[in-house]
C-alpha cells in the first residue's frame, strides 16, 4: 500500500475527541441536578465545533493552493460552512434538544404529571437521579442516527448548492 492510499485520520470525527462535542448532552442530562453546568457545557461543545471548523478550513486553504484559482475561495468557504453547520447541528443543537426533551419528559413522568403514565409515590432518589440516568443512557443511542440524519439533510440542501456554484463558476469563466 502506498502512502497515497493511507487516509489521514480526522481527530475531530474519528477519535475519542469527537465526544467533546457532546459535552452539552451531559449538561442537559445533569440539568435537574446541576443547572449551572448547562451553559458551560454548551461553551465546551461549541468550542469543539469552532476548533474542528478552523482545522478543516486551514486544511482546505492548503488544498486550494493546488486547485483551479476559480474554485479556491469557493472550496475554502464551502468547507468552512459545511463543517460549521454539520458540527453545530450534529454535535450540539439537535442532540441537545433531543436529550433536553427526554430529560424533561422523564422529570414529568416521575413527578406524576403525565396522564399516559400515571406514576405515584416515586422514591425521592429516583425522582432526583432518574432523569439524569435516562438522559445519559440515551446519549449513545442518538449519536450515530443524528449524525447520519444531518449528513442526509446536508446532502439534500447545502452540499448540492456548493456543487452547483462550483459548476457555474467553472462554466461562466470558460
Backbone bond lengths (Angstrom), bond angles and torsions (degrees), N, CA, C in turn:
res aa  C-N    CA-C-N  psi(-1)  N-CA   C-N-CA  omega(-1)  CA-C   N-CA-C  phi
1 X - - - 1.462 - - 1.521 108.12 -
2 X 1.315 116.70 129.98 1.458 121.44 -179.80 1.519 110.75 -82.70
3 X 1.314 115.87 168.95 1.464 119.33 179.40 1.522 111.01 -68.82
4 X 1.346 117.40 -21.89 1.466 120.01 177.20 1.523 111.82 -69.52
5 X 1.348 116.16 -25.84 1.465 121.06 -178.15 1.520 112.70 -80.92
6 X 1.327 117.06 -15.24 1.458 121.19 -178.36 1.522 109.15 -82.76
7 X 1.309 115.16 121.90 1.464 119.90 179.75 1.526 108.92 -88.26
8 X 1.314 115.55 134.05 1.459 121.03 178.98 1.528 109.56 -67.51
9 X 1.323 117.01 135.93 1.456 121.65 177.98 1.521 109.37 -74.96
10 X 1.301 115.65 131.54 1.458 121.78 177.35 1.533 107.18 -91.57
11 X 1.334 116.22 101.75 1.469 119.18 -175.80 1.523 112.44 -62.52
12 X 1.332 117.39 -24.74 1.459 120.85 -177.09 1.529 112.11 -78.29
13 X 1.342 118.11 -22.15 1.463 120.23 -177.31 1.516 113.11 -123.96
14 X 1.336 118.03 -21.14 1.463 120.82 -174.03 1.518 113.61 -116.55
15 X 1.307 117.30 22.56 1.464 120.78 178.61 1.533 108.27 -139.39
16 X 1.312 116.59 171.50 1.474 118.61 178.28 1.530 113.84 -59.20
17 X 1.323 117.36 -18.69 1.467 120.35 176.79 1.532 111.14 -58.91
18 X 1.326 116.88 -24.75 1.476 122.56 178.66 1.530 110.73 -54.35
19 X 1.307 116.52 -34.85 1.464 120.26 -175.53 1.525 113.44 -71.87
20 X 1.330 117.86 -14.32 1.466 120.51 174.73 1.530 109.31 -62.43
21 X 1.321 116.04 -32.14 1.465 120.36 177.79 1.514 113.02 -63.33
22 X 1.315 116.52 -19.03 1.464 120.75 -178.98 1.534 112.63 -97.92
23 X 1.313 117.39 14.56 1.463 120.18 179.10 1.522 111.47 -58.93
24 X 1.324 117.13 -34.64 1.464 118.88 179.73 1.531 111.81 -66.23
25 X 1.344 117.88 -26.82 1.471 118.92 175.61 1.530 110.28 -67.89
26 X 1.321 116.12 -34.35 1.473 118.77 173.41 1.523 109.34 -63.80
27 X 1.328 115.63 -43.85 1.464 119.85 178.01 1.520 111.80 -58.61
28 X 1.339 115.85 -44.10 1.473 119.36 178.80 1.524 111.28 -66.32
29 X 1.323 117.30 -37.80 1.464 120.45 178.74 1.528 111.24 -64.47
30 X 1.323 115.86 -38.92 1.466 120.27 -178.36 1.533 112.99 -89.70
31 X 1.321 117.75 3.51 1.467 121.34 -178.26 1.535 113.30 -50.34
32 X 1.357 119.98 -45.17 1.467 118.40 -179.44 1.532 113.66 -63.98
33 X 1.330 116.42 -28.36 1.463 120.48 -177.57 1.526 112.86 -95.02
34 X 1.336 115.97 -40.38 1.466 121.42 -175.13 1.524 110.26 -132.25
35 X 1.321 117.80 71.78 1.469 119.28 -175.33 1.531 113.86 -61.73
36 X 1.322 117.67 -25.48 1.471 120.39 179.58 1.532 112.53 -73.93
37 X 1.329 117.20 -11.29 1.454 121.94 179.62 1.537 111.83 -82.70
38 X 1.327 117.79 -16.55 1.459 121.61 -173.40 1.531 111.68 -64.50
39 X 1.318 118.64 -52.73 1.474 120.58 -177.29 1.532 111.17 -62.53
40 X 1.338 120.29 -46.90 1.473 118.42 176.65 1.529 112.90 -60.88
41 X 1.321 117.76 -31.31 1.464 119.11 178.77 1.529 110.85 -66.60
42 X 1.322 117.30 -35.17 1.468 120.89 175.93 1.529 110.84 -70.72
43 X 1.320 117.46 -34.55 1.470 120.83 176.87 1.529 109.54 -61.78
44 X 1.327 117.02 -44.44 1.470 121.02 178.76 1.531 109.92 -63.59
45 X 1.327 117.65 -45.94 1.462 121.05 -178.75 1.525 112.05 -62.34
46 X 1.321 116.48 -45.66 1.468 118.08 178.57 1.528 111.34 -69.39
47 X 1.324 117.95 -29.60 1.462 120.23 172.90 1.521 110.58 -60.02
48 X 1.319 116.41 -43.09 1.458 122.01 175.54 1.525 110.52 -59.45
49 X 1.328 116.65 -45.90 1.469 121.62 179.93 1.529 109.88 -58.72
50 X 1.318 117.41 -46.84 1.460 121.13 -177.98 1.529 111.57 -67.41
51 X 1.337 117.51 -36.38 1.471 119.60 177.79 1.525 111.00 -65.74
52 X 1.323 117.06 -44.56 1.463 119.85 177.98 1.525 110.47 -63.08
53 X 1.320 116.81 -42.22 1.460 120.93 179.47 1.532 110.77 -61.70
54 X 1.317 116.99 -44.03 1.471 120.57 178.82 1.529 110.47 -63.59
55 X 1.322 117.22 -43.09 1.462 121.35 -179.77 1.534 111.05 -62.23
56 X 1.316 116.91 -47.18 1.470 120.97 -179.13 1.532 110.79 -66.65
57 X 1.316 117.28 -36.47 1.459 120.96 -179.92 1.530 110.82 -68.02
58 X 1.330 117.24 -41.64 1.466 119.78 177.86 1.530 111.08 -64.43
59 X 1.328 116.75 -39.83 1.466 119.98 177.15 1.527 110.49 -65.49
60 X 1.319 116.99 -38.41 1.468 120.72 178.20 1.520 111.02 -64.86
61 X 1.341 117.08 -36.12 1.469 120.06 177.58 1.526 110.49 -62.71
62 X 1.334 117.07 -40.50 1.466 120.48 177.90 1.522 110.67 -66.84
63 X 1.337 116.57 -41.72 1.469 120.16 177.63 1.528 110.58 -63.26
64 X 1.306 116.66 -38.10 1.468 121.45 -176.05 1.521 111.79 -63.21
65 X 1.315 117.79 -26.58 1.458 120.53 178.67 1.526 111.58 -61.19
66 X 1.337 116.62 -25.97 1.460 121.67 -178.88 1.531 112.45 -93.85
67 X 1.318 117.33 -0.08 1.463 121.69 -174.46 1.518 111.80 -98.36
68 X 1.313 114.50 167.30 1.457 121.67 171.87 1.528 107.25 -56.95
69 X 1.309 117.00 132.98 1.471 120.03 -174.93 1.521 113.08 -60.18
70 X 1.327 117.43 -23.41 1.472 120.51 179.27 1.519 111.88 -70.30
71 X 1.321 117.29 -19.32 1.469 120.61 -176.44 1.526 113.55 -107.73
72 X 1.290 118.26 -4.49 1.470 120.76 -173.90 1.526 112.86 -59.61
73 X 1.307 116.44 -54.46 1.472 119.45 -177.39 1.522 110.83 -64.00
74 X 1.330 116.54 -41.26 1.462 120.41 179.17 1.526 111.28 -62.60
75 X 1.329 116.98 -40.02 1.472 120.95 179.00 1.526 111.04 -62.11
76 X 1.306 116.67 -47.16 1.475 120.65 -179.19 1.527 109.85 -66.12
77 X 1.317 116.76 -44.58 1.466 120.82 -179.65 1.522 111.39 -63.32
78 X 1.325 117.07 -44.45 1.461 119.54 -178.85 1.527 111.54 -66.46
79 X 1.334 116.69 -36.67 1.467 120.16 176.77 1.522 110.48 -64.49
80 X 1.331 115.96 -45.22 1.467 120.84 178.73 1.533 110.67 -58.44
81 X 1.325 116.68 -51.39 1.471 120.62 -176.80 1.518 111.21 -66.69
82 X 1.334 116.92 -43.32 1.466 120.43 -179.40 1.527 110.61 -59.46
83 X 1.316 116.51 -47.92 1.467 120.40 -178.51 1.530 111.31 -65.81
84 X 1.320 116.61 -46.72 1.465 120.09 -178.78 1.525 111.56 -61.61
85 X 1.325 117.05 -45.58 1.466 120.13 -178.81 1.520 110.52 -69.52
86 X 1.345 117.19 -46.05 1.460 119.54 -178.25 1.527 110.93 -60.39
87 X 1.314 116.75 -50.90 1.468 119.89 -178.43 1.529 111.60 -64.46
88 X 1.324 117.25 -40.76 1.472 119.53 179.74 1.525 111.00 -61.01
89 X 1.334 115.74 -45.36 1.466 119.37 -179.11 1.525 112.37 -73.88
90 X 1.346 117.52 -49.50 1.463 121.52 -172.01 1.523 113.66 -78.21
91 X 1.317 117.44 -29.50 1.463 119.39 -176.57 1.516 113.53 -99.88
92 X 1.333 117.44 -29.37 1.458 118.67 -171.21 1.526 112.66 -119.80
93 X 1.311 117.93 -63.35 1.461 120.92 -166.77 1.529 113.15 -67.82
94 X 1.327 117.47 -58.40 1.466 119.04 -175.45 1.527 111.93 -66.74
95 X 1.349 119.65 -48.27 1.465 117.59 177.71 1.534 112.54 -62.99
96 X 1.327 116.45 -33.88 1.470 119.30 178.22 1.515 111.57 -62.80
97 X 1.332 116.27 -43.37 1.471 120.38 178.24 1.526 110.35 -64.46
98 X 1.335 116.29 -44.57 1.467 120.67 -177.90 1.529 110.78 -61.19
99 X 1.323 116.66 -50.65 1.472 119.83 -178.59 1.526 110.57 -66.07
100 X 1.332 117.64 -39.50 1.459 120.67 177.83 1.527 110.63 -57.48
101 X 1.345 116.41 -48.01 1.469 119.93 -178.38 1.526 111.49 -66.17
102 X 1.331 117.24 -39.89 1.472 120.22 179.43 1.523 110.31 -63.09
103 X 1.318 116.93 -43.98 1.467 120.70 178.78 1.530 109.97 -65.71
104 X 1.317 117.07 -42.06 1.466 121.94 179.63 1.531 111.35 -61.85
105 X 1.327 116.66 -46.57 1.472 120.74 179.05 1.530 110.23 -64.80
106 X 1.329 116.94 -40.41 1.461 120.60 178.43 1.528 110.66 -61.75
107 X 1.326 117.18 -41.61 1.478 120.57 176.41 1.527 110.46 -59.05
108 X 1.338 116.15 -45.73 1.467 120.13 -179.76 1.530 111.98 -63.99
109 X 1.330 116.44 -43.13 1.471 120.14 -179.92 1.524 110.10 -62.50
110 X 1.307 117.20 -47.00 1.468 120.38 -178.48 1.522 112.16 -68.08
111 X 1.325 117.04 -25.74 1.469 120.55 178.24 1.530 111.46 -85.89
112 X 1.328 117.14 -0.66 1.464 120.77 179.54 1.518 113.77 78.45
113 X 1.325 117.57 18.87 1.466 121.29 -178.35 1.528 112.86 -89.72
114 X 1.316 117.95 -0.67 1.457 122.20 -178.80 1.516 109.19 -105.32
115 X 1.339 116.47 118.76 1.466 119.87 -176.72 1.529 112.43 -73.36
116 X 1.337 117.85 -21.71 1.467 120.02 178.49 1.520 111.81 -73.75
117 X 1.316 115.73 -31.39 1.464 121.22 179.30 1.531 107.43 -126.85
118 X 1.334 117.12 80.35 1.469 119.48 -175.86 1.536 112.28 -76.80
119 X 1.314 116.23 94.29 1.461 120.76 177.96 1.516 110.29 -91.90
120 X 1.297 115.41 142.05 1.464 121.82 177.55 1.529 109.02 -131.83
121 X 1.282 116.79 150.31 1.464 123.34 174.68 1.527 113.36 54.67
122 X 1.319 116.25 44.18 1.462 120.74 176.66 1.527 107.22 -74.06
123 X 1.336 117.37 130.79 1.466 119.76 179.42 1.530 111.63 -56.53
124 X 1.302 114.44 144.79 1.473 120.74 -176.32 1.523 112.48 -55.90
125 X 1.334 117.64 -44.03 1.469 120.15 -179.60 1.524 111.98 -64.31
126 X 1.324 118.00 -33.98 1.466 121.22 177.58 1.529 109.33 -68.97
127 X 1.347 116.33 -42.43 1.468 119.50 177.68 1.521 111.08 -63.16
128 X 1.315 115.52 -35.60 1.466 119.55 -177.25 1.531 112.01 -77.00
129 X 1.338 117.72 -48.50 1.463 122.56 -173.35 1.530 114.10 -95.41
130 X 1.327 117.25 -21.54 1.464 121.26 -176.19 1.526 114.37 -54.82
131 X 1.336 118.54 -51.39 1.467 119.20 -179.84 1.533 113.11 -59.12
132 X 1.320 116.79 -37.61 1.461 120.41 178.94 1.522 110.62 -65.84
133 X 1.328 117.23 -45.09 1.465 120.03 178.92 1.525 111.51 -64.43
134 X 1.314 117.58 -40.09 1.466 120.44 177.58 1.531 110.10 -63.83
135 X 1.319 116.75 -43.91 1.467 120.40 177.63 1.517 112.19 -60.80
136 X 1.331 116.66 -46.40 1.462 120.50 179.27 1.528 111.62 -63.70
137 X 1.327 116.91 -39.80 1.463 120.75 179.97 1.524 111.82 -67.59
138 X 1.314 116.95 -26.64 1.461 121.45 -177.61 1.528 112.35 -78.82
139 X 1.317 117.82 -29.56 1.469 121.49 -174.91 1.535 112.45 -52.02
140 X 1.345 119.39 -52.56 1.474 117.76 -178.31 1.534 113.16 -65.46
141 X 1.316 116.78 -22.10 1.463 120.12 -179.36 1.526 113.29 -78.17
142 X 1.321 117.36 -25.14 1.468 120.13 -175.47 1.523 114.13 -100.57
143 X 1.322 118.55 -16.42 1.467 121.11 -173.08 1.531 112.17 -56.96
144 X 1.310 117.60 -61.10 1.470 119.86 -174.12 1.526 113.34 -69.65
145 X 1.330 119.68 -40.94 1.474 117.27 175.89 1.532 112.73 -61.07
146 X 1.327 118.11 -37.87 1.459 119.84 178.77 1.531 111.54 -71.09
147 X 1.339 117.78 -38.16 1.467 120.28 174.65 1.527 109.64 -57.74
148 X 1.333 116.36 -47.44 1.463 120.81 -179.20 1.521 111.51 -64.38
149 X 1.324 117.14 -38.78 1.460 120.97 178.17 1.526 110.75 -62.53
150 X 1.334 117.10 -42.84 1.466 120.55 -179.35 1.530 110.13 -67.15
151 X 1.347 117.30 -39.86 1.470 119.00 174.58 1.533 110.09 -58.32
152 X 1.323 116.59 -47.33 1.462 122.01 179.80 1.527 110.70 -58.56
153 X 1.322 116.19 -47.73 1.463 121.45 -179.94 1.525 111.67 -60.20
154 X 1.313 116.58 -45.18 1.461 120.20 -178.84 1.527 111.97 -71.81
155 X 1.335 116.66 -31.54 1.465 119.87 176.35 1.526 111.52 -66.82
156 X 1.324 116.38 -21.98 1.466 120.45 177.85 1.525 112.97 -91.62
157 X 1.320 117.83 -17.01 1.465 120.01 -171.07 1.525 112.98 -123.43
158 X 1.297 117.32 -84.40 1.467 123.13 -170.67 1.525 112.65 -65.02
159 X 1.313 117.90 -47.08 1.469 120.74 -174.41 1.527 112.61 -61.91
160 X 1.333 119.28 -46.63 1.479 117.65 177.01 1.529 112.60 -62.66
161 X 1.315 117.17 -29.98 1.464 120.10 178.85 1.525 110.85 -62.52
162 X 1.331 116.46 -43.28 1.463 119.64 178.53 1.524 111.49 -69.74
163 X 1.324 116.85 -35.64 1.469 119.53 175.62 1.531 109.88 -62.04
164 X 1.312 115.74 -42.33 1.459 120.24 179.60 1.535 110.46 -64.80
165 X 1.317 116.89 -42.03 1.468 120.12 178.72 1.525 110.71 -62.50
166 X 1.335 117.49 -39.88 1.463 120.71 178.73 1.525 109.79 -64.49
167 X 1.319 116.17 -43.03 1.468 120.82 177.93 1.524 110.17 -59.77
168 X 1.319 116.56 -47.11 1.474 121.29 -179.83 1.527 111.32 -63.71
169 X 1.321 116.29 -40.60 1.465 120.93 -179.61 1.526 110.28 -61.63
170 X 1.308 116.89 -44.46 1.463 120.57 -179.20 1.527 111.46 -69.76
171 X 1.314 116.13 -36.89 1.470 120.95 -177.19 1.529 111.10 -73.88
172 X 1.329 117.55 -39.73 1.460 121.39 -174.74 1.523 113.45 -69.45
173 X 1.304 117.17 -24.94 1.469 119.84 -175.96 1.524 112.43 -105.49
174 X 1.338 117.62 15.18 1.461 120.07 179.06 1.492 110.81 -79.48
